[in-house]
Amino acid sequence: MPKGTNRAPLIGGSEDEAEHSREVVATPSVQAQSSDRLVRQLLRRSSFRASGSTPRSRASDRPPLIFVRDSEDEGASLEERSPISLSPGLEVETVAATRKRRRSSRAALPGLSRPRIVHEGDDSLFAAQGDLISLAGRMRSAGCRLQSLASSAEKEAYAKVVVASSKVMEAFNEYVVVMEDRIEASRNDKEIESIGSEIKRLSEELEATKREGKRNAERIEALTDDWRIIQQENEALTTQVVAQRAKIAAFEVERDRDIRRASHIARRDIEKRYREFLESLKGKWTRKKKEVSAESQLQGVTANIDLLNDLIDGGLTVDAELARLKEMEGDCEGLVASPAVSDWSISGLDLPQISEDSVDRVGESSVPDESASS
């Protein structure tokens, strides 16, 4: 087979076989029927030769040249028919049309180019044999010459060989047509199989995509449920935070009120304690002053008694004692003029002052004690 094609090589001859195939003279004998079949086979071979040139033309850059037979120019020779250049896209359609034409050639060709029947007596058989031999000689290549056939037996034997060869060529061409149809069907089956596998692959990918989409949808639904739960919990926590803030605000208001009340109570308590302390201090100072005055009087009385005893005994003179007492009077006046405590009243005492801050601190320290005790 030629490279690059799936066709078997065709058995062919020269291009003028179709032209000379119509000049065959047939008889009602078996040789005439064989010649008629040979004519049809030669015409079919000429059409195969036209389509068989396609593999050789594929090797070149030019489009293949295929001879197209028309019913109107059946009488024209093959050399006078101009080849029609087909593009590669139309090559498949032309080959398909050629196959149909091959299959219908068996029924169509006898009606178009039926051999002439000549009734010439006994010479008709020899005329048919001569035509077959002449036609076979034209089918041979240029370098191969046909030997001369002297006797009628040789001519008859050679005619039988030609008829048998035509049958072989016809069977081989039929085999080529069947194989081409099988190759074309196999190619179509392979394309259908590849398309089916591609559809199967795409179906599997679609199913996988559907399963993945279903899993993603379930995951999204689960995440949506979790988000809803978290949102509800967030709303509940927000409500609790608002309630706690309201409680804290109420507690702060109550605490301020308790602090003010406790500070007022503490201020009054401290004031009361200071007053009691000052009253007790005043009483103590009064009693102390009385004690000091009594001691002074006692010392004066004792000194007078001692002075009188000294005067009686004659140990002292009146003038000397008077002078000593006057000196003591001056010293006492100096001490009285510069006292350590200038004012003995409550307002004159150096006591700590009571302010709002000190009362608030005292109230804050007393509020936890009250709450703990309660």
ABEGO torsion letter per residue (X at the ends): XBBGBABBBBBBBBAAAAAAAAABBBBABAAAAAAAAAAAAAAAAAAAAAAAAAAAAAABABBBBBBBBBAAAAABBAAABBBBBBBAAAAAAAAAAAAAAAAAAAAAAAAABBBBBBBAEAAAAAAAAAAAAAAAAAABBAABBBBBBABAAAAAAAAAAAAAAAAAAAAAAAAAAAAAAAAAAAAAAAAAAAAAAAAAAAAAAAAAAAAAAAAAAAAAAAAAAAAAAAAAAAAAAAAAAAAAAAAAAAAAAAAAAAAAAAAAAAAAAAAAAAAAAAAAAAAAAAAAAAAAAAAAAAAAAAAAAAAAAAAAAGABBAAAAAAAAAAAAAAAAAAAABBABABABAAABBBBBBBAAAAAAAAAAAAAAAAAAX
